[in-house]
Amino acid sequence: MRGRPHLYTTYESDQAILNTTTKKVAATIALALMVAAPFAVVPGMMFLAESDWLRILSTIAIFVIGGLGLNILLGLAGQVSLGHAFFMAVGAYTAAILGATPGGLHLGLGLPIWIWLPAAGVAAAAIGVAFGPAAVRVRGLYLAFVTLGLVFVGDYVFRNWVSATGGAEVGRTFPPLEFRIWKEAEPLVDFTSDGSWFGVELLAEAKTWYLLLALALVFMLLAKNLQRTRAGRALQSIRDRDIAAEIMGVNEFAYKLRAFGISSFYAGVAGALLASFVGSVIPARWDLFLSVQFIAIVLIGGAGTVSGVVLGAIFVTALPRLVQDLTLWMQDIVTSGEGVLAGLFDIFVATNSTDFGLINTLPGTGPGLSVFQLNQVIYGLLIIGFLIFEPLGLYGIWLRIRNYWKGWPFTY
Amino acid sequence: MNPGTLILAQEVIVPSEFGRMLVNGLSLGAIYAVLALGFVIIFKSTQVLNFAHGALAAIGAFLIAYFATVVNIPGRWIEGSPELLQWLLSVSAALILAALIGLVLERVFLRPMVGEALFAVAIVTLGIDVVLRNVTNDFIGLTPRPMGDPFGLNTAGFNCESATWIGTADLLEPCAVRIPHTTIFQLVVTVVLVIAVSLFFRSRTGVAMRATAWDQEAARAQGISVGRIFGSSWAIGAVMAAIGGLFISMFPRRPSGVDQFTAFFAFRAFPAIILGGLDSVVGAIVGGFAIGFAESAASSYLTFDWLGNGFGGVVPYLVMLIILLIRPYGIFGTEEIRRV
């Protein structure tokens, strides 16, 4: 129907993932940009081809997967879970036990990625489902506490199970992102060293990025499909009013259990990928703050939407780097001591141990937040701010902008 | 099998270990009970699940440490007064500031959320927790700050055979129990607070608080200023949290003092809250002491090698998980009635 973009004549076209031309064009351009990122061909996005930015892109992809998992639980089913970090840890250590080279310092069976990656998800999902009946029994607010307890119990187990996790101080190494058919010495495809694919020279980081991008796309598709089918609508009805949902014939227990399982599966895969991507992780990595980060992703992006989660993951992952760059930049100006800006920025950054400043790049030496602490504070403030002012998150802001221009010059 | 547990069963008690367990349990119980009490007051009147309670405890403890040791307010203006009085005055000054922080938090962050879904409000407090905890940790610094309390390491002796107080010289007797003065102080304060809170809920303001918890609109229609109730319950809750933070920083830990882990210790009060039920004052007390004893008993007796390090620390959470499986609303909590 040319010229009438909002007239849908079939149910399929109404329910399509990209149901408008704008969405199709935007998605295509975004995908093309993401694929082109390692080549530094697009003006304004050249910096993404640097290896540290490629690593940030890869982290975003992993956080998208984890965030989608929490979104299914928090955004769709409306269950507050602080235990996401725990399920990620389960996935990571499953991957480590199955995938790490045997005979090393810690447990490892040396199985290939096509076993350990799905197994990480399955193990986390199994624990999620086993834990589900308890979680479904405790309603609403109590659930947050139960999952909080899970993080702390998990932390204790991981700290003490030295043969699998390497203990509290040292941690352990995780299997690298390499594809093998079975246990052969040379990997069929490896994503962790420079090399050429189909005649194109690629950095190791670029290869990792392509793998994680592909995985993130698959998981986005799965999440989107879950959301727009019967199961997704059932979960949303439970979120909006559980009793009404039950009266309409939605089996609350079964669906909540499924939500837990699927969410944990996503978390497990994300945990395995994160650990494998980072390479070596201590048990304290899977702490409450990681869970809070994922809550921030879902809430900043926009609870209940896939594109919102992507926005949230980009925001939360890129923020530390931006804060760091900004701090260093301000510090440079202050040290040079010239111009109006120097005096202004002097309030914000501390340049030595006696200087007062909001941010202190030498942690522990004087007053002022370290960059890491500042990031946490910003996450906290953003969570509060979005919940108070824009509960739909970045997605909600985009909706408002879109609706404004849709009716322009009229207000509606 | 650990010999400690066997001996306990035969009632040939190893005095030091059993006594230590008991005293630790009382001390931890007082901490958790006071923290739970503050939490319950906030939840009871505003229906807000306050995840920032741990951070409030840390900030309160820091304020006390700062007033008592660094600036010595108001002691520096009252010369020659006894040490205990000076310290109590510093604590009071810090508690007033803590109450103000509670008021401000409520007014700025929680008031706009009135009427929103409960879980959204809970997540707002989680955000507050992250912000407060980081800022407080930065103020505290890397080393523990002493609380400046006049009790120090003083202990009293108690003989469990003759049930009499004994001097420090007799502490080596087989049935002697060492009770630190801080523990006695904590218990006295806890008892006073419990009585005060129970009386408070029977007072005019207390009844208004309960009415607000029941139905905000109906309470408003009766002429209750709901906003003022919210503010005052947050102020009281913040004071309670600060006292809890003070307790954490005083006795059971070495080195004692407020440090970056204070907020994390306060997190262990959540199991006590769950155990008692979110909205029960009696439950907060019982839950607090039950969790305190469970933790101290586990630290004393469950010391098998295969259990690894720090098992006592997770016992509260394990107890919480088990309790919630059996009674999803806690032991004393009001069961949620689902209406169509």
Chai-1 contact restraints between the chains, C-beta under 6 A:
chainA,res_idxA,chainB,res_idxB,connection_type,confidence,min_distance_angstrom,max_distance_angstrom,comment,restraint_id
A,V80,B,F119,contact,1.0,0.0,6.0,A-B,restraint_1
A,A134,B,L325,contact,1.0,0.0,6.0,A-B,restraint_2
A,R137,B,P328,contact,1.0,0.0,6.0,A-B,restraint_3
A,V138,B,L324,contact,1.0,0.0,6.0,A-B,restraint_4
A,V138,B,P328,contact,1.0,0.0,6.0,A-B,restraint_5
A,L141,B,L49,contact,1.0,0.0,6.0,A-B,restraint_6
A,L141,B,L118,contact,1.0,0.0,6.0,A-B,restraint_7
A,F145,B,F270,contact,1.0,0.0,6.0,A-B,restraint_8
A,F145,B,I274,contact,1.0,0.0,6.0,A-B,restraint_9
A,V146,B,L324,contact,1.0,0.0,6.0,A-B,restraint_10
A,G149,B,Y317,contact,1.0,0.0,6.0,A-B,restraint_11
A,G149,B,M320,contact,1.0,0.0,6.0,A-B,restraint_12
A,G149,B,L321,contact,1.0,0.0,6.0,A-B,restraint_13
A,F152,B,Y317,contact,1.0,0.0,6.0,A-B,restraint_14
A,V153,B,V314,contact,1.0,0.0,6.0,A-B,restraint_15
A,V153,B,Y317,contact,1.0,0.0,6.0,A-B,restraint_16
A,Y156,B,V314,contact,1.0,0.0,6.0,A-B,restraint_17
A,N160,B,G308,contact,1.0,0.0,6.0,A-B,restraint_18
A,I243,B,V340,contact,1.0,0.0,6.0,A-B,restraint_19
A,V292,B,V130,contact,1.0,0.0,6.0,A-B,restraint_20
A,G364,B,L142,contact,1.0,0.0,6.0,A-B,restraint_21
A,L369,B,D138,contact,1.0,0.0,6.0,A-B,restraint_22
A,Q373,B,N134,contact,1.0,0.0,6.0,A-B,restraint_23
A,Q376,B,V130,contact,1.0,0.0,6.0,A-B,restraint_24
A,Q376,B,N134,contact,1.0,0.0,6.0,A-B,restraint_25
A,V377,B,V131,contact,1.0,0.0,6.0,A-B,restraint_26
A,V377,B,N134,contact,1.0,0.0,6.0,A-B,restraint_27
A,G380,B,G127,contact,1.0,0.0,6.0,A-B,restraint_28
A,G380,B,V130,contact,1.0,0.0,6.0,A-B,restraint_29
A,G380,B,V131,contact,1.0,0.0,6.0,A-B,restraint_30
A,L381,B,V131,contact,1.0,0.0,6.0,A-B,restraint_31
A,I383,B,G127,contact,1.0,0.0,6.0,A-B,restraint_32
A,I384,B,F109,contact,1.0,0.0,6.0,A-B,restraint_33
A,I384,B,V124,contact,1.0,0.0,6.0,A-B,restraint_34
A,I384,B,G127,contact,1.0,0.0,6.0,A-B,restraint_35
A,L387,B,A120,contact,1.0,0.0,6.0,A-B,restraint_36
A,L387,B,V124,contact,1.0,0.0,6.0,A-B,restraint_37
A,I388,B,P112,contact,1.0,0.0,6.0,A-B,restraint_38
